[in-house]
Amino acid sequence: MFWLGFGIYTIFMVLIFGFFIIAKIHVYKFRHYNVVIEPVTRLLAMALLVLALAGYYLLFSGNPVGTRTQTVQETVNTEIY
């Protein structure tokens, strides 16, 4: 199950970064129209990189914080009819 999630997340990140690179190329063609374009693009790239790395960290860390799986014994004992 881990490898399936890893593959899907990686494909998704490749698509996102691909779209970002294409947008960055188009934005830099018109950078002389506004002085804010370059810093905002760098900021967006850093935010995208941080979020992608955070996603990989969450993927590798396993279970989300605060979740605990029940054993068969606990599940059988806590059933309410």
MARGU-176545 format. One record per residue (C-alpha): residue number from 1; residue in three letters; x negated, y negated, z negated. Coordinates in pm, 1 decimal. Last residue first. Example, Ala and Ser with C-alpha at 12.3 -4.5 7.8 and 13.67 -1.06 7.14 Angstrom:
<recs>
{n->2, res->SER, X->-1367.0, Y->106.0, Z->-714.0}
{n->1, res->ALA, X->-1230.0, Y->450.0, Z->-780.0}
</recs>
This chain:
<recs>
{n->81, res->TYR, X->2578.9, Y->423.8, Z->-1911.8}
{n->80, res->ILE, X->2264.4, Y->248.8, Z->-2036.1}
{n->79, res->GLU, X->1927.8, Y->391.2, Z->-1932.9}
{n->78, res->THR, X->1647.8, Y->298.0, Z->-2173.2}
{n->77, res->ASN, X->1534.6, Y->648.4, Z->-2267.5}
{n->76, res->VAL, X->1504.3, Y->775.9, Z->-1910.1}
{n->75, res->THR, X->1299.6, Y->475.9, Z->-1797.6}
{n->74, res->GLU, X->1066.9, Y->491.1, Z->-2096.4}
{n->73, res->GLN, X->999.1, Y->862.2, Z->-2041.0}
{n->72, res->VAL, X->939.1, Y->813.1, Z->-1667.8}
{n->71, res->THR, X->680.3, Y->548.2, Z->-1745.1}
{n->70, res->GLN, X->756.9, Y->183.1, Z->-1701.3}
{n->69, res->THR, X->544.0, Y->-54.9, Z->-1499.8}
{n->68, res->ARG, X->426.7, Y->-373.5, Z->-1661.9}
{n->67, res->THR, X->453.0, Y->-719.2, Z->-1518.4}
{n->66, res->GLY, X->317.6, Y->-1020.6, Z->-1703.6}
{n->65, res->VAL, X->54.5, Y->-1131.0, Z->-1454.8}
{n->64, res->PRO, X->108.2, Y->-994.9, Z->-1106.4}
{n->63, res->ASN, X->-14.4, Y->-641.7, Z->-1044.7}
{n->62, res->GLY, X->-329.5, Y->-604.8, Z->-839.1}
{n->61, res->SER, X->-604.8, Y->-865.1, Z->-862.5}
{n->60, res->PHE, X->-707.3, Y->-809.3, Z->-500.3}
{n->59, res->LEU, X->-392.8, Y->-961.8, Z->-350.4}
{n->58, res->LEU, X->-390.4, Y->-1246.2, Z->-599.8}
{n->57, res->TYR, X->-752.9, Y->-1324.9, Z->-515.0}
{n->56, res->TYR, X->-677.0, Y->-1303.8, Z->-142.8}
{n->55, res->GLY, X->-393.7, Y->-1552.2, Z->-187.7}
{n->54, res->ALA, X->-617.5, Y->-1784.6, Z->-386.1}
{n->53, res->LEU, X->-874.0, Y->-1767.6, Z->-105.6}
{n->52, res->ALA, X->-608.7, Y->-1866.8, Z->149.5}
{n->51, res->LEU, X->-482.6, Y->-2148.4, Z->-74.1}
{n->50, res->VAL, X->-833.9, Y->-2286.4, Z->-121.0}
{n->49, res->LEU, X->-907.0, Y->-2268.7, Z->253.2}
{n->48, res->LEU, X->-582.4, Y->-2442.2, Z->346.3}
{n->47, res->ALA, X->-643.0, Y->-2715.2, Z->88.5}
{n->46, res->MET, X->-996.5, Y->-2768.2, Z->219.0}
{n->45, res->ALA, X->-875.8, Y->-2785.8, Z->580.1}
{n->44, res->LEU, X->-598.3, Y->-3029.6, Z->486.1}
{n->43, res->LEU, X->-847.9, Y->-3254.1, Z->310.3}
{n->42, res->ARG, X->-1077.5, Y->-3244.7, Z->613.7}
{n->41, res->THR, X->-784.1, Y->-3332.9, Z->840.8}
{n->40, res->VAL, X->-681.1, Y->-3615.0, Z->608.3}
{n->39, res->PRO, X->-1036.1, Y->-3752.8, Z->607.6}
{n->38, res->GLU, X->-1057.7, Y->-3743.2, Z->991.4}
{n->37, res->ILE, X->-715.1, Y->-3891.4, Z->1068.1}
{n->36, res->VAL, X->-737.9, Y->-4188.5, Z->830.4}
{n->35, res->VAL, X->-933.9, Y->-4416.5, Z->1064.0}
{n->34, res->ASN, X->-652.5, Y->-4433.7, Z->1320.1}
{n->33, res->TYR, X->-651.7, Y->-4464.8, Z->1698.8}
{n->32, res->HIS, X->-1017.2, Y->-4353.8, Z->1734.4}
{n->31, res->ARG, X->-927.9, Y->-4007.1, Z->1608.8}
{n->30, res->PHE, X->-718.8, Y->-3931.7, Z->1917.5}
{n->29, res->LYS, X->-912.7, Y->-3637.4, Z->2059.4}
{n->28, res->TYR, X->-980.6, Y->-3530.2, Z->1699.7}
{n->27, res->VAL, X->-610.3, Y->-3455.5, Z->1653.6}
{n->26, res->HIS, X->-599.0, Y->-3217.0, Z->1949.1}
{n->25, res->ILE, X->-900.1, Y->-3018.6, Z->1831.0}
{n->24, res->LYS, X->-765.1, Y->-3011.8, Z->1474.8}
{n->23, res->ALA, X->-426.8, Y->-2886.0, Z->1596.7}
{n->22, res->ILE, X->-596.6, Y->-2595.9, Z->1778.0}
{n->21, res->ILE, X->-806.4, Y->-2520.2, Z->1470.3}
{n->20, res->PHE, X->-499.9, Y->-2531.6, Z->1245.1}
{n->19, res->PHE, X->-301.6, Y->-2300.1, Z->1472.7}
{n->18, res->GLY, X->-585.8, Y->-2049.6, Z->1461.4}
{n->17, res->PHE, X->-618.1, Y->-2088.4, Z->1083.5}
{n->16, res->ILE, X->-249.3, Y->-2002.2, Z->1042.5}
{n->15, res->LEU, X->-267.6, Y->-1709.3, Z->1286.1}
{n->14, res->VAL, X->-581.3, Y->-1568.7, Z->1121.6}
{n->13, res->MET, X->-416.4, Y->-1612.4, Z->779.6}
{n->12, res->PHE, X->-108.2, Y->-1412.8, Z->887.2}
{n->11, res->ILE, X->-323.9, Y->-1135.4, Z->1032.4}
{n->10, res->THR, X->-521.5, Y->-1122.6, Z->705.7}
{n->9, res->TYR, X->-204.6, Y->-1115.5, Z->494.3}
{n->8, res->ILE, X->-58.7, Y->-830.1, Z->700.1}
{n->7, res->GLY, X->-382.0, Y->-634.2, Z->680.7}
{n->6, res->PHE, X->-428.5, Y->-683.0, Z->306.3}
{n->5, res->GLY, X->-66.2, Y->-594.3, Z->238.1}
{n->4, res->LEU, X->-99.7, Y->-271.9, Z->436.4}
{n->3, res->TRP, X->-435.4, Y->-197.5, Z->277.3}
{n->2, res->PHE, X->-292.1, Y->-232.4, Z->-72.8}
{n->1, res->MET, X->0.0, Y->0.0, Z->0.0}
</recs>
